[in-house]
Amino acid sequence: MSKCYSYSDLYIDSLKQLKWLSAQYGEGTWTDSVNDLWYNFSYRKSLKIYDSQVITAEYLIENIDLAFSVWEQRPWAKHYSFDDFCKYILPYRIGDEPLESWRKIYFP
């Protein structure tokens, strides 16, 4: 966990909003000026927020509980060993995406 992080930058949040607008209202919302801004964007300039500094016990417990629920309740999961579970189902993140309670969305 000490090496896990996400990026914090106003531009990243803006990009998420622009992508949403583009999906809702069509291609016209993604202008050439926006494209020019993002063409030169570098994550290296963004602040890294390390999980060990911001993650809470509540978040981890919820994530672990939901991962076990999926493993126990979904029919496809009966073919996964405990090692597979630990490698593919249990992790709370894949890369450097922002922390969010994504399991709640996909496993109601």
Backbone hydrogen bonds in HBPLUS format (Angstrom, degrees):
<---DONOR---> <-ACCEPTOR-->    atom                        ^
c    i                          cat <-CA-CA->   ^        H-A-AA   ^      H-
h    n   atom  resd res      DA  || num        DHA   H-A  angle D-A-AA Bond
n    s   type  num  typ     dist DA aas  dist angle  dist       angle   num
A0004-CYS N   A0001-MET O   3.08 MM   3  5.13 156.8  2.13 105.7 113.0     1
A0051-ASP N   A0004-CYS O   2.97 MM  47  5.73 164.2  1.99 136.5 141.4     2
A0006-SER N   A0049-ILE O   3.01 MM  43  5.37 151.4  2.09 136.8 144.0     3
A0049-ILE N   A0006-SER O   2.76 MM  43  5.37 170.6  1.77 162.8 165.0     4
A0008-SER N   A0047-LEU O   2.80 MM  39  5.27 153.9  1.87 155.7 163.3     5
A0012-ILE N   A0009-ASP O   3.15 MM   3  5.37 125.3  2.46 100.7 113.4     6
A0013-ASP N   A0009-ASP O   3.40 MM   4  6.82 161.8  2.43 153.2 156.1     7
A0014-SER N   A0010-LEU O   2.97 MM   4  6.18 152.5  2.05 145.3 153.7     8
A0015-LEU N   A0011-TYR O   2.82 MM   4  6.08 151.2  1.91 147.5 155.0     9
A0016-LYS N   A0012-ILE O   3.06 MM   4  6.40 157.8  2.11 150.7 155.8    10
A0017-GLN N   A0013-ASP O   3.13 MM   4  6.41 158.3  2.18 145.7 151.0    11
A0018-LEU N   A0014-SER O   2.88 MM   4  6.16 159.1  1.92 152.2 158.3    12
A0019-LYS N   A0015-LEU O   2.85 MM   4  6.04 158.1  1.90 153.8 159.5    13
A0020-TRP N   A0016-LYS O   3.01 MM   4  6.24 156.4  2.06 145.4 151.9    14
A0021-LEU N   A0017-GLN O   2.90 MM   4  6.19 163.1  1.93 151.7 156.1    15
A0022-SER N   A0018-LEU O   2.86 MM   4  6.00 158.0  1.91 146.8 153.1    16
A0023-ALA N   A0019-LYS O   2.96 MM   4  6.19 153.8  2.03 146.3 152.8    17
A0024-GLN N   A0020-TRP O   2.94 MM   4  6.18 148.6  2.04 148.1 157.3    18
A0025-TYR N   A0021-LEU O   2.78 MM   4  5.81 166.2  1.80 157.9 161.1    19
A0026-GLY N   A0022-SER O   2.87 MM   4  4.96 130.0  2.13 132.1 136.2    20
A0029-THR N   A0026-GLY O   3.39 MM   3  6.43 173.7  2.40 127.7 128.8    21
A0030-TRP N   A0027-GLU O   3.03 MM   3  5.71 163.2  2.06 123.8 128.9    22
A0035-ASN N   A0031-THR O   2.99 MM   4  6.31 160.4  2.03 149.9 155.8    23
A0036-ASP N   A0032-ASP O   2.84 MM   4  6.08 154.9  1.91 149.5 155.9    24
A0037-LEU N   A0033-SER O   3.09 MM   4  6.30 155.1  2.16 141.6 147.6    25
A0038-TRP N   A0034-VAL O   3.06 MM   4  6.36 160.3  2.10 154.0 158.5    26
A0039-TYR N   A0035-ASN O   2.88 MM   4  5.96 136.6  2.07 145.8 157.8    27
A0041-PHE N   A0038-TRP O   3.32 MM   3  4.85 160.8  2.36  94.6 100.2    28
A0045-LYS N   A0042-SER O   3.30 MM   3  5.96 164.3  2.32 114.3 118.1    29
A0046-SER N   A0043-TYR O   2.83 MM   3  5.18 156.4  1.88 114.2 122.3    30
A0053-GLN N   A0050-TYR O   2.96 MM   3  5.56 155.7  2.02 116.1 123.8    31
A0054-VAL N   A0051-ASP O   3.04 MM   3  5.29 139.1  2.21 106.1 117.4    32
A0055-ILE N   A0051-ASP O   2.77 MM   4  5.19 167.9  1.78 156.2 156.4    33
A0060-LEU N   A0056-THR O   3.18 MM   4  6.53 165.0  2.20 151.1 154.1    34
A0061-ILE N   A0057-ALA O   2.86 MM   4  6.02 166.4  1.88 157.9 161.8    35
A0062-GLU N   A0058-GLU O   2.98 MM   4  6.07 167.4  2.00 149.1 152.9    36
A0063-ASN N   A0059-TYR O   2.95 MM   4  6.09 159.1  2.00 147.3 153.7    37
A0064-ILE N   A0060-LEU O   2.88 MM   4  6.07 162.0  1.91 153.2 157.4    38
A0065-ASP N   A0061-ILE O   2.89 MM   4  6.05 167.4  1.90 154.9 158.6    39
A0066-LEU N   A0062-GLU O   2.95 MM   4  6.11 163.4  1.97 151.2 155.5    40
A0067-ALA N   A0063-ASN O   2.95 MM   4  6.10 151.3  2.03 143.7 152.0    41
A0068-PHE N   A0064-ILE O   2.98 MM   4  6.24 162.3  2.02 153.7 157.5    42
A0069-SER N   A0065-ASP O   2.97 MM   4  6.20 152.7  2.05 144.0 152.3    43
A0070-VAL N   A0066-LEU O   3.00 MM   4  6.24 159.0  2.05 148.4 152.7    44
A0071-TRP N   A0067-ALA O   3.03 MM   4  6.27 166.0  2.05 149.9 153.8    45
A0072-GLU N   A0068-PHE O   2.90 MM   4  6.04 149.0  1.99 149.0 157.0    46
A0073-GLN N   A0069-SER O   2.88 MM   4  5.86 147.0  1.99 148.7 157.0    47
A0074-ARG N   A0070-VAL O   3.05 MM   4  5.58 163.0  2.08 149.3 150.3    48
A0077-ALA N   A0074-ARG O   3.07 MM   3  5.49 141.9  2.22 110.5 121.0    49
A0078-LYS N   A0075-PRO O   3.36 MM   3  5.90 162.7  2.39 113.0 117.3    50
A0080-TYR N   A0077-ALA O   3.00 MM   3  5.35 167.1  2.01 116.2 119.8    51
A0085-PHE N   A0081-SER O   2.86 MM   4  6.14 157.9  1.90 148.9 155.7    52
A0086-CYS N   A0082-PHE O   2.91 MM   4  6.17 161.7  1.94 151.0 154.9    53
A0087-LYS N   A0083-ASP O   3.02 MM   4  6.22 144.9  2.15 141.8 151.4    54
A0088-TYR N   A0084-ASP O   2.74 MM   4  5.76 167.8  1.75 162.1 164.6    55
A0089-ILE N   A0085-PHE O   2.96 MM   4  4.94 146.7  2.08 126.1 136.4    56
A0090-LEU N   A0085-PHE O   2.89 MM   5  5.99 165.4  1.91 163.3 161.8    57
A0105-ILE N   A0102-TRP O   3.11 MM   3  5.36 130.9  2.36 103.2 115.5    58
A0106-TYR N   A0102-TRP O   3.36 MM   4  6.72 155.5  2.42 152.0 157.7    59
A0107-PHE N   A0103-ARG O   2.86 MM   4  5.74 133.5  2.08 150.9 160.9    60
